[in-house]
Amino acid sequence: MKQYRFVVDYDCNFTEMIGSIRRFKEYTSGKRGILQIFEPNCQSDLIQKDLDFLTSALPNIEVIGMTGHGALSRETHSIPYRVCTIMFFDSSDFQVNVFDCTDISPLEAGELYKPILAKLTDIKGILMMSSDFALCPERFIDKINEFDPSYVVFGALAGTPTMGDDRSKVFHGTKIYERAILTVAFMGKDLHIAHYYNLGFRPLGKELVVTNSNDTGIVYEIDGKPAFDIYRDHLGIGMNQYFFENTSSFPLFLKENGNPLARVALDYHKDGSLAFATEIPVGSSVSLSYSTADIMLDEASACALKLDDFAPEAVLIYVCMSRRMLMGDNLAELEFEFFENICHTATWGHGYGEILHADGLRGFLNASCVVIGLREGEAPDEKDRHRLPPTQKYLKAYLEDYEDGFVPLPVRLVNFLESTTKDLRTAVDQLFLEATIDPLTKIYNRRALDHFINKYIENQGQYKCIAVLMIDIDHFKNINDTYGHDVGDLVLSEGCTAAKNQFTQNDIIGRWGGEEFIGIKPNLTLEEAREFCEDLRIKVSKVEFEKAGHITVSMGLSMIQPGDTPASLLKRIDDALYEAKETGRNKVVVK
């Protein structure tokens, strides 16, 4: 395969670019080609003029693209040119599809894409672009994952020159879409695609919990307070036109499947809510985050070295403008140069977010740099490569500030904040353990259970249903009287270990007192909860303790109901448990 890059109105004009393409041997020989264009403005008439010109002059080339971000701050700039890249394939193929989401959801669009994918063979990766940042395209990616979780999906959300004025667009051929998802499935037995993800942001300060949000990316409350307060309280900013400039270098930090993620707030509303380009579900643990140029460039340099091992013939980069705002123009250009050293035709674009579905990443990203390498055939031998070491310019351009042991003030301040944050988290973790964990069984104590019961009752509308169960060890007093309290403690400890393995990370289990325990399982129907309890009861009865032998448990089960209070809920499950014990024990009773 072969990639060419053109920065229109900088190193050529549109007519010159078309002339060059028409003279390429790949074009004259009829090889499959796709041209990707990043438009720096959102004016439909200008974009339409470009598309009409391209498609008429290059009838055998598929044209796709999206609008890009502007500078978004006074200190940084965005390239004001149309950045184009064309890729020709020797033996591989591709298919472009567009799903207009004006009247359908991304979830419905994903269902429409699945039968299309079923007809394609040897898919190695899917490029994806979407317009309208309120579209939340992760639902579409979920459907691709349902069809085949091995597919690598990459790309970006289209951007706009002015923050908060979402006129983003994607386009294919001569058609422009204001609310759509565009895909390009790349196929071929000989095609290889490598993906790389750089973030660089690290958590700062205490963890907070999203307490009210919706599925279109609006976060209303964090820790029970208006979401905007996280920035007002920690950064001292107000609601004004500089919101994005003031906050983009401090995105929310969270983890998904163990992967660090950032979420950049795109806008705010007068009610204190924040708008993001994807859902941040209720219950998500988040914190503010920070980074520095040296952290980002270290990651990018390491990524470029891995890309060099892959030996790409084409490189596509989708990078967040917030990184440019944090690093400044020169160092942001340097990050790009790392990859340009590997492949001099590497092409980049900025939008409202990046996309990468791979290695546990669900799809939507912020504040990151996604790098995609493509190659047909096997990598050439090391001796046949002529690439520059990607760290050379970095060491010269940035690390010269560290000569003679001098460390710049911003780096010293960040090191101090990072150290104190680590100390604080250690102290908070220890206090959390002491305040909420039962020392014998290592599960939640009664204080923690009181908190969770109140939380689930208050937020029951956010769940389909919530099951609550109370467990009591049968004849536990006989164990203590016969074998002593040490054996009783061992039964409690080992029994809890066996029981809690049946609960998931989304569930709650804690010690209510003595030999009584409470479990909370959200999104479980009554019948499913009954089956869970019966299964748990049987599994506990099969555990053999060294001296006490086998034990049995009785359980009371109930569902949280509209209008419930902690007292009314606890009375029902306590009554159910009492009935179970009074009618023979070793059973489950539902109230």
C-alpha positions as CSV (number, residue, x, y, z in Angstrom):
1,M,0.0,0.0,0.0
2,K,1.0,3.6,-0.4
3,Q,0.0,6.8,1.5
4,Y,0.4,10.4,0.4
5,R,-0.3,13.6,2.4
6,F,-1.3,17.0,1.2
7,V,-1.8,20.2,3.3
8,V,-3.9,22.2,0.9
9,D,-3.2,25.9,0.7
10,Y,0.1,25.4,2.5
11,D,2.2,23.2,0.3
12,C,-0.2,23.0,-2.6
13,N,-3.7,24.1,-3.8
14,F,-6.6,21.8,-4.6
15,T,-5.9,21.8,-8.3
16,E,-2.2,20.9,-7.7
17,M,-3.2,18.1,-5.3
18,I,-5.6,16.6,-7.8
19,G,-3.0,16.8,-10.5
20,S,-0.4,15.0,-8.4
21,I,-2.9,12.2,-7.5
22,R,-3.8,11.7,-11.1
23,R,-0.1,11.3,-12.0
24,F,0.6,8.7,-9.3
25,K,1.2,5.3,-10.7
26,E,-1.2,3.8,-8.2
27,Y,-4.0,5.9,-9.6
28,T,-3.1,5.3,-13.3
29,S,-3.0,1.6,-12.7
30,G,-6.4,1.6,-11.1
31,K,-5.6,0.6,-7.6
32,R,-8.3,1.0,-4.9
33,G,-7.9,4.4,-3.2
34,I,-9.6,6.3,-0.4
35,L,-9.0,10.0,0.3
36,Q,-9.6,11.3,3.8
37,I,-10.0,15.1,4.3
38,F,-10.1,17.2,7.5
39,E,-11.9,20.5,6.8
40,P,-11.0,23.4,9.1
41,N,-14.4,25.1,8.9
42,C,-18.0,24.0,9.1
43,Q,-19.4,26.0,6.2
44,S,-21.5,23.6,4.1
45,D,-21.2,25.6,0.9
46,L,-17.4,25.6,1.0
47,I,-17.2,21.9,1.9
48,Q,-19.7,21.1,-0.8
49,K,-17.5,22.9,-3.3
50,D,-14.5,20.9,-2.3
51,L,-16.4,17.6,-2.4
52,D,-17.9,18.3,-5.9
53,F,-14.4,19.2,-7.2
54,L,-12.7,16.2,-5.7
55,T,-15.3,13.6,-6.8
56,S,-15.6,14.9,-10.3
57,A,-11.8,15.2,-10.8
58,L,-11.1,11.8,-9.1
59,P,-14.0,9.6,-10.0
60,N,-12.3,6.4,-9.0
61,I,-11.4,7.6,-5.5
62,E,-13.7,7.2,-2.5
63,V,-13.8,10.6,-0.6
64,I,-14.6,10.7,3.1
65,G,-13.9,13.2,5.9
66,M,-15.0,15.3,8.7
67,T,-14.8,18.9,10.1
68,G,-12.0,19.5,12.6
69,H,-11.5,21.6,15.7
70,G,-10.3,25.1,15.8
71,A,-7.6,26.4,18.2
72,L,-10.1,26.7,21.1
73,S,-7.7,28.9,23.1
74,R,-5.8,32.2,22.8
75,E,-2.4,30.6,23.4
76,T,-2.6,27.8,20.9
77,H,-3.3,27.6,17.2
78,S,-4.9,25.1,14.9
79,I,-3.8,24.4,11.4
80,P,-6.1,26.5,9.2
81,Y,-5.6,24.3,6.2
82,R,-7.4,21.3,4.7
83,V,-5.4,18.2,5.6
84,C,-5.8,15.4,3.1
85,T,-4.4,11.9,2.9
86,I,-4.9,9.3,0.2
87,M,-4.2,5.6,0.6
88,F,-3.9,3.1,-2.2
89,F,-4.1,-0.6,-1.6
90,D,-2.3,-3.4,-3.5
91,S,-4.5,-6.4,-2.5
92,S,-6.7,-5.1,0.2
93,D,-10.2,-3.6,0.0
94,F,-12.5,-1.3,1.9
95,Q,-16.2,-0.5,2.1
96,V,-17.7,2.8,3.2
97,N,-21.1,3.0,4.9
98,V,-22.9,6.0,6.4
99,F,-25.8,5.9,8.8
100,D,-27.8,9.1,9.0
101,C,-28.9,9.3,12.7
102,T,-31.4,12.2,12.2
103,D,-34.3,9.8,12.9
104,I,-32.6,6.8,14.4
105,S,-30.3,6.2,17.5
106,P,-26.7,5.0,17.3
107,L,-28.0,1.7,18.8
108,E,-30.4,1.3,15.9
109,A,-27.7,2.2,13.4
110,G,-25.4,-0.4,14.9
111,E,-28.1,-3.0,14.4
112,L,-28.3,-2.0,10.8
113,Y,-24.5,-2.4,10.4
114,K,-24.4,-5.9,11.7
115,P,-25.9,-7.6,8.6
116,I,-23.5,-5.5,6.5
117,L,-20.5,-6.8,8.4
118,A,-21.8,-10.3,8.0
119,K,-21.3,-10.1,4.3
120,L,-17.7,-8.8,4.5
121,T,-14.6,-11.0,4.9
122,D,-11.2,-10.6,6.4
123,I,-12.0,-7.4,8.3
124,K,-8.9,-6.1,10.0
125,G,-10.2,-2.7,11.3
126,I,-13.0,-0.2,11.0
127,L,-12.5,3.6,10.7
128,M,-15.4,5.5,12.3
129,M,-16.3,9.2,12.3
130,S,-19.4,10.8,13.7
131,S,-20.9,14.3,13.7
132,D,-22.9,16.0,16.5
133,F,-21.2,15.5,19.8
134,A,-24.5,14.7,21.5
135,L,-24.8,11.5,19.4
136,C,-22.7,9.4,21.9
137,P,-21.5,6.9,19.3
138,E,-20.4,4.3,21.9
139,R,-23.7,2.5,21.5
140,F,-22.9,2.0,17.8
141,I,-19.5,0.5,18.7
142,D,-21.2,-1.8,21.3
143,K,-23.2,-3.3,18.4
144,I,-19.9,-3.9,16.4
145,N,-18.5,-5.6,19.6
146,E,-21.6,-7.8,19.8
147,F,-21.0,-8.9,16.2
148,D,-17.3,-9.5,16.6
149,P,-15.3,-8.3,19.6
150,S,-12.0,-8.7,17.8
151,Y,-12.6,-5.9,15.4
152,V,-10.4,-2.8,16.1
153,V,-12.5,0.3,15.7
154,F,-10.7,3.7,15.5
155,G,-11.3,7.3,14.4
156,A,-12.8,10.5,15.8
157,L,-15.8,12.7,16.5
158,A,-16.0,15.6,14.1
159,G,-15.0,19.0,15.5
160,T,-15.9,22.6,15.1
161,P,-13.9,25.9,14.9
162,T,-15.7,27.4,17.8
163,M,-16.3,25.6,21.1
164,G,-20.0,25.2,22.1
165,D,-21.1,25.9,18.5
166,D,-21.6,22.3,17.3
167,R,-21.9,22.5,13.6
168,S,-19.7,19.4,13.1
169,K,-20.1,17.3,9.9
170,V,-19.0,14.1,8.3
171,F,-19.1,13.5,4.6
172,H,-18.9,10.8,2.0
173,G,-18.7,11.4,-1.8
174,T,-20.7,14.6,-2.4
175,K,-23.0,14.2,0.6
176,I,-22.6,16.1,3.9
177,Y,-24.2,14.8,7.1
178,E,-24.8,16.8,10.3
179,R,-25.8,13.9,12.5
180,A,-24.4,10.6,11.2
181,I,-21.9,7.8,11.7
182,L,-19.5,7.0,8.9
183,T,-17.6,3.7,8.8
184,V,-14.8,2.3,6.6
185,A,-14.2,-1.4,6.9
186,F,-10.7,-2.3,5.9
187,M,-10.3,-5.9,4.6
188,G,-7.6,-8.1,3.3
189,K,-5.8,-11.3,4.2
190,D,-2.5,-9.5,3.7
191,L,-3.5,-6.3,5.6
192,H,-2.1,-5.6,9.1
193,I,-3.4,-2.8,11.4
194,A,-1.6,-1.8,14.6
195,H,-3.2,0.5,17.2
196,Y,-1.7,2.7,19.9
197,Y,-3.2,4.8,22.7
198,N,-1.5,7.6,24.6
199,L,-3.2,9.4,27.5
200,G,-0.7,10.8,29.9
201,F,-3.2,12.2,32.3
202,R,-3.0,11.1,36.0
203,P,-5.6,11.4,38.8
204,L,-5.3,14.3,41.2
205,G,-7.1,14.7,44.5
206,K,-9.8,12.5,46.0
207,E,-12.2,10.3,44.1
208,L,-15.7,11.5,43.6
209,V,-18.9,9.7,42.5
210,V,-21.2,10.7,39.7
211,T,-24.6,10.8,41.4
212,N,-26.9,12.0,38.6
213,S,-26.4,11.8,34.8
214,N,-28.1,10.7,31.6
215,D,-27.2,8.5,28.6
216,T,-26.6,11.5,26.3
217,G,-23.5,12.7,28.1
218,I,-25.0,15.2,30.6
219,V,-23.7,14.9,34.1
220,Y,-26.0,16.8,36.5
221,E,-24.4,16.0,39.9
222,I,-21.1,14.8,41.3
223,D,-21.1,13.8,45.0
224,G,-24.6,15.1,45.2
225,K,-23.6,18.7,44.1
226,P,-23.9,20.4,40.8
227,A,-21.3,18.9,38.5
228,F,-19.9,22.4,37.6
229,D,-18.9,22.8,41.3
230,I,-16.0,20.3,40.8
231,Y,-14.3,23.0,38.7
232,R,-15.6,26.0,40.6
233,D,-14.3,24.6,43.9
234,H,-11.0,23.1,42.7
235,L,-10.0,25.6,40.0
236,G,-11.8,28.7,41.1
237,I,-13.5,29.3,37.7
238,G,-16.8,30.8,36.9
239,M,-19.4,30.3,34.2
240,N,-18.1,32.3,31.3
241,Q,-16.8,32.0,27.7
242,Y,-13.4,30.7,28.9
243,F,-14.9,27.5,30.4
244,F,-13.2,25.1,28.0
245,E,-9.9,26.9,28.1
246,N,-9.9,26.8,31.9
247,T,-11.0,23.2,32.3
248,S,-9.7,21.2,29.3
249,S,-6.2,20.6,30.9
250,F,-8.0,19.1,33.9
251,P,-10.3,16.4,32.5
252,L,-12.2,14.0,34.7
253,F,-10.2,10.8,35.2
254,L,-11.7,7.3,35.5
255,K,-10.9,3.7,34.7
256,E,-12.8,1.2,32.5
257,N,-11.7,-2.4,32.3
258,G,-8.5,-1.3,34.0
259,N,-7.7,1.3,31.3
260,P,-7.2,4.9,32.3
261,L,-9.6,7.3,30.5
262,A,-10.2,11.0,30.5
263,R,-13.5,12.9,29.9
264,V,-13.3,16.5,28.8
265,A,-16.3,18.7,29.6
266,L,-17.3,20.3,26.4
267,D,-19.8,22.8,27.8
268,Y,-21.8,23.8,30.9
269,H,-25.4,24.6,31.5
270,K,-26.8,27.3,33.9
271,D,-28.2,24.6,36.2
272,G,-24.7,23.5,36.9
273,S,-24.7,20.4,34.7
274,L,-21.8,19.6,32.4
275,A,-22.0,18.2,28.8
276,F,-19.7,15.4,27.7
277,A,-19.5,13.6,24.3
278,T,-20.4,10.3,25.9
279,E,-22.3,8.9,28.9
280,I,-20.6,8.8,32.3
281,P,-22.9,6.5,34.2
282,V,-24.3,7.1,37.7
283,G,-21.9,5.4,40.2
284,S,-18.8,6.1,38.2
285,S,-15.8,7.0,40.3
286,V,-14.0,10.1,38.9
287,S,-11.4,12.6,39.9
288,L,-9.8,15.6,38.4
289,S,-6.6,14.9,36.5
290,Y,-3.4,16.6,35.3
291,S,-0.5,16.1,33.0
292,T,2.7,17.8,31.8
293,A,4.4,18.0,28.5
294,D,7.2,15.7,29.5
295,I,4.7,13.0,30.6
296,M,2.9,13.2,27.3
297,L,6.0,13.3,25.2
298,D,7.5,10.4,27.1
299,E,4.4,8.3,26.3
300,A,4.4,9.4,22.7
301,S,8.1,8.6,22.2
302,A,7.6,5.1,23.6
303,C,4.6,4.7,21.3
304,A,6.6,5.8,18.3
305,L,9.3,3.2,19.0
306,K,6.6,0.5,19.0
307,L,5.2,1.9,15.8
308,D,8.7,1.7,14.3
309,D,8.8,-2.0,15.1
310,F,5.5,-2.4,13.2
311,A,7.0,-0.7,10.1
312,P,3.8,1.0,8.8
313,E,3.2,2.0,5.3
314,A,0.5,4.4,6.4
315,V,-0.2,6.2,9.7
316,L,-3.5,7.9,10.8
317,I,-3.5,10.0,14.0
318,Y,-6.6,11.2,15.8
319,V,-5.5,13.5,18.7
320,C,-7.4,15.8,21.2
321,M,-6.9,19.5,20.9
322,S,-6.7,19.7,24.7
323,R,-3.2,18.2,24.4
324,R,-2.2,21.1,22.2
325,M,-3.6,23.5,24.7
326,L,-1.6,21.9,27.5
327,M,1.7,21.5,25.7
328,G,1.6,24.6,23.4
329,D,2.1,24.6,19.7
330,N,5.7,23.7,19.5
331,L,5.6,20.6,21.7
332,A,2.3,19.5,20.2
333,E,4.0,19.6,16.8
334,L,6.9,17.6,18.3
335,E,4.5,14.9,19.4
336,F,3.3,14.6,15.9
337,E,6.9,14.6,14.6
338,F,7.7,11.4,16.5
339,F,5.3,9.6,14.2
340,E,6.2,11.5,11.1
341,N,9.8,10.3,11.7
342,I,8.5,6.8,11.3
343,C,6.2,7.5,8.4
344,H,6.7,10.9,6.7
345,T,3.1,10.8,5.3
346,A,1.5,10.4,8.7
347,T,-1.7,12.4,8.9
348,W,-3.6,13.8,11.9
349,G,-6.9,15.4,12.8
350,H,-8.5,17.0,15.8
351,G,-12.2,16.6,16.9
352,Y,-14.5,16.4,19.9
353,G,-13.1,13.0,20.8
354,E,-11.1,10.1,19.7
355,I,-12.3,6.5,19.1
356,L,-10.5,3.3,19.8
357,H,-12.2,0.0,20.6
358,A,-9.5,-2.5,21.4
359,D,-7.7,-4.0,24.4
360,G,-10.6,-3.4,26.8
361,L,-11.2,0.2,25.6
362,R,-14.9,0.5,24.8
363,G,-14.6,3.1,22.1
364,F,-14.9,6.8,23.0
365,L,-11.8,8.7,24.3
366,N,-10.9,12.2,25.3
367,A,-7.6,14.1,25.8
368,S,-5.8,11.2,24.1
369,C,-3.7,10.4,21.0
370,V,-4.8,7.4,19.0
371,V,-2.3,6.2,16.4
372,I,-3.1,3.7,13.7
373,G,-0.5,2.0,11.6
374,L,-1.4,0.1,8.4
375,R,0.7,-2.2,6.3
376,E,0.2,-4.8,3.6
377,G,2.4,-7.8,3.8
378,E,5.1,-8.6,6.3
379,A,7.4,-6.0,7.8
380,P,10.7,-5.4,6.0
381,D,13.9,-6.6,7.6
382,E,15.6,-4.1,10.0
383,K,18.4,-3.5,7.6
384,D,16.0,-2.2,5.0
385,R,14.5,0.5,7.2
386,H,15.7,4.1,7.1
387,R,13.9,5.9,9.9
388,L,15.1,8.5,12.4
389,P,15.2,7.6,16.1
390,P,12.0,9.3,17.3
391,T,13.5,10.4,20.6
392,Q,16.2,12.5,19.1
393,K,14.3,15.8,18.7
394,Y,12.5,15.3,22.0
395,L,15.7,15.0,24.0
396,K,17.1,18.1,22.3
397,A,13.9,20.2,22.4
398,Y,12.7,19.5,25.9
399,L,15.2,17.9,28.1
400,E,17.7,20.7,27.6
401,D,15.8,22.4,30.4
402,Y,17.2,19.8,32.8
403,E,20.8,20.5,32.2
404,D,22.9,20.9,35.3
405,G,20.1,19.5,37.4
406,F,17.7,22.4,36.9
407,V,14.0,21.3,36.9
408,P,11.4,23.8,35.6
409,L,9.0,25.3,38.1
410,P,5.8,23.7,36.6
411,V,7.4,20.3,36.8
412,R,8.5,20.8,40.4
413,L,4.9,21.9,41.3
414,V,3.4,18.9,39.6
415,N,5.9,16.5,41.3
416,F,4.9,18.1,44.7
417,L,1.2,17.8,44.0
418,E,1.6,14.2,42.8
419,S,3.5,13.3,46.0
420,T,1.0,14.9,48.3
421,T,-1.9,13.4,46.4
422,K,-0.3,9.9,46.8
423,D,0.1,10.5,50.6
424,L,-3.5,11.7,50.8
425,R,-4.9,8.7,49.0
426,T,-3.0,6.4,51.2
427,A,-4.4,8.1,54.3
428,V,-8.0,8.1,52.9
429,D,-7.8,4.5,51.9
430,Q,-6.7,3.6,55.5
431,L,-9.5,5.7,57.0
432,F,-12.0,4.1,54.6
433,L,-11.0,0.6,55.7
434,E,-11.3,1.5,59.4
435,A,-14.6,3.2,58.9
436,T,-16.4,0.8,56.6
437,I,-14.8,-2.6,56.7
438,D,-15.6,-5.3,59.3
439,P,-12.1,-6.3,60.6
440,L,-13.0,-10.0,61.0
441,T,-14.8,-10.8,57.7
442,K,-13.2,-8.1,55.5
443,I,-16.6,-7.1,54.1
444,Y,-18.6,-4.0,54.7
445,N,-19.7,-3.2,58.2
446,R,-23.1,-2.0,59.4
447,R,-22.2,1.7,59.0
448,A,-21.4,1.1,55.3
449,L,-24.6,-1.0,54.8
450,D,-26.7,1.8,56.3
451,H,-25.1,4.1,53.7
452,F,-25.7,1.8,50.7
453,I,-29.3,0.9,51.8
454,N,-30.1,4.7,51.8
455,K,-28.3,5.2,48.5
456,Y,-30.2,2.5,46.7
457,I,-33.6,3.5,48.1
458,E,-33.0,7.2,47.1
459,N,-31.8,6.2,43.6
460,Q,-34.0,3.2,42.9
461,G,-35.4,4.8,39.7
462,Q,-32.0,4.3,38.1
463,Y,-32.2,0.6,38.3
464,K,-34.7,-2.0,36.9
465,C,-35.1,-3.5,40.3
466,I,-33.0,-4.0,43.5
467,A,-32.9,-7.2,45.5
468,V,-32.0,-7.1,49.2
469,L,-31.3,-10.3,51.2
470,M,-30.5,-11.0,54.8
471,I,-28.5,-14.1,55.7
472,D,-28.3,-15.8,59.2
473,I,-26.1,-18.7,60.1
474,D,-28.3,-21.5,61.6
475,H,-27.4,-22.6,65.2
476,F,-24.4,-20.4,65.3
477,K,-24.6,-20.1,69.1
478,N,-24.1,-23.9,69.3
479,I,-20.9,-23.6,67.3
480,N,-19.6,-21.0,69.8
481,D,-20.7,-23.0,72.8
482,T,-19.4,-26.3,71.5
483,Y,-16.1,-25.3,69.9
484,G,-15.4,-21.9,71.3
485,H,-15.4,-18.4,69.8
486,D,-12.2,-18.9,67.9
487,V,-13.9,-21.6,65.8
488,G,-17.0,-19.4,65.5
489,D,-14.8,-16.5,64.2
490,L,-13.2,-18.9,61.7
491,V,-16.7,-20.0,60.5
492,L,-17.6,-16.4,60.0
493,S,-14.4,-15.5,58.2
494,E,-14.2,-18.5,55.9
495,G,-18.0,-18.6,55.3
496,C,-17.9,-14.9,54.2
497,T,-15.1,-15.7,51.8
498,A,-17.1,-18.5,50.2
499,A,-20.3,-16.4,50.1
500,K,-18.8,-13.2,48.8
501,N,-17.3,-15.0,45.8
502,Q,-20.9,-15.4,44.6
503,F,-21.4,-11.7,44.5
504,T,-20.2,-9.4,41.6
505,Q,-18.4,-6.1,41.8
506,N,-21.7,-4.3,41.3
507,D,-23.2,-6.0,44.4
508,I,-22.9,-5.1,48.0
509,I,-22.3,-7.6,50.9
510,G,-21.7,-6.7,54.5
511,R,-22.0,-7.9,58.1
512,W,-25.1,-6.6,59.8
513,G,-24.1,-7.8,63.2
514,G,-23.2,-11.1,64.9
515,E,-23.9,-13.9,62.4
516,E,-26.3,-11.8,60.2
517,F,-25.3,-10.5,56.8
518,I,-27.0,-8.3,54.2
519,G,-26.5,-8.5,50.4
520,I,-27.7,-6.0,47.8
521,K,-28.0,-7.0,44.2
522,P,-29.2,-4.3,41.7
523,N,-30.8,-5.1,38.4
524,L,-31.9,-8.5,39.5
525,T,-35.6,-9.6,39.1
526,L,-37.4,-11.3,42.0
527,E,-37.2,-14.7,40.4
528,E,-33.5,-14.2,39.5
529,A,-32.8,-13.1,43.1
530,R,-34.7,-16.2,44.5
531,E,-32.5,-18.5,42.3
532,F,-29.4,-16.7,43.5
533,C,-30.3,-17.1,47.1
534,E,-31.1,-20.8,46.7
535,D,-27.8,-21.3,44.8
536,L,-25.9,-19.5,47.6
537,R,-27.7,-21.5,50.3
538,I,-26.7,-24.8,48.7
539,K,-23.1,-23.7,48.1
540,V,-22.6,-22.6,51.7
541,S,-24.0,-25.9,52.9
542,K,-21.3,-27.8,51.0
543,V,-18.4,-25.9,52.6
544,E,-16.7,-28.0,55.2
545,F,-15.1,-26.3,58.2
546,E,-12.2,-27.9,60.0
547,K,-14.0,-28.4,63.4
548,A,-17.5,-27.2,62.9
549,G,-18.1,-29.4,59.8
550,H,-21.0,-28.2,57.6
551,I,-23.3,-25.3,58.4
552,T,-26.6,-24.1,56.9
553,V,-28.0,-20.6,56.5
554,S,-31.5,-19.1,56.5
555,M,-32.4,-16.1,54.2
556,G,-35.0,-13.4,54.0
557,L,-35.4,-11.8,50.6
558,S,-37.3,-8.7,49.4
559,M,-37.2,-6.1,46.6
560,I,-36.9,-2.4,47.2
561,Q,-40.4,-1.0,46.5
562,P,-41.6,2.5,45.7
563,G,-42.1,4.5,48.9
564,D,-39.8,2.3,50.9
565,T,-37.8,3.7,53.8
566,P,-34.8,1.9,55.3
567,A,-37.0,0.9,58.2
568,S,-39.8,-0.6,56.0
569,L,-37.3,-2.5,53.9
570,L,-35.4,-3.9,56.8
571,K,-38.6,-4.9,58.6
572,R,-39.7,-7.0,55.5
573,I,-36.4,-8.8,55.1
574,D,-36.2,-9.3,58.9
575,D,-39.7,-10.8,59.0
576,A,-38.8,-13.0,56.0
577,L,-35.7,-14.2,57.8
578,Y,-37.6,-14.8,61.1
579,E,-40.2,-16.9,59.1
580,A,-37.4,-19.0,57.5
581,K,-35.9,-19.7,60.9
582,E,-39.2,-20.5,62.6
583,T,-40.3,-22.9,59.8
584,G,-37.3,-25.2,59.8
585,R,-34.2,-23.1,58.8
586,N,-32.0,-23.8,55.8
587,K,-34.4,-22.1,53.5
588,V,-35.2,-18.8,51.6
589,V,-38.4,-16.9,52.4
590,V,-39.6,-14.0,50.2
591,K,-41.6,-11.0,51.5
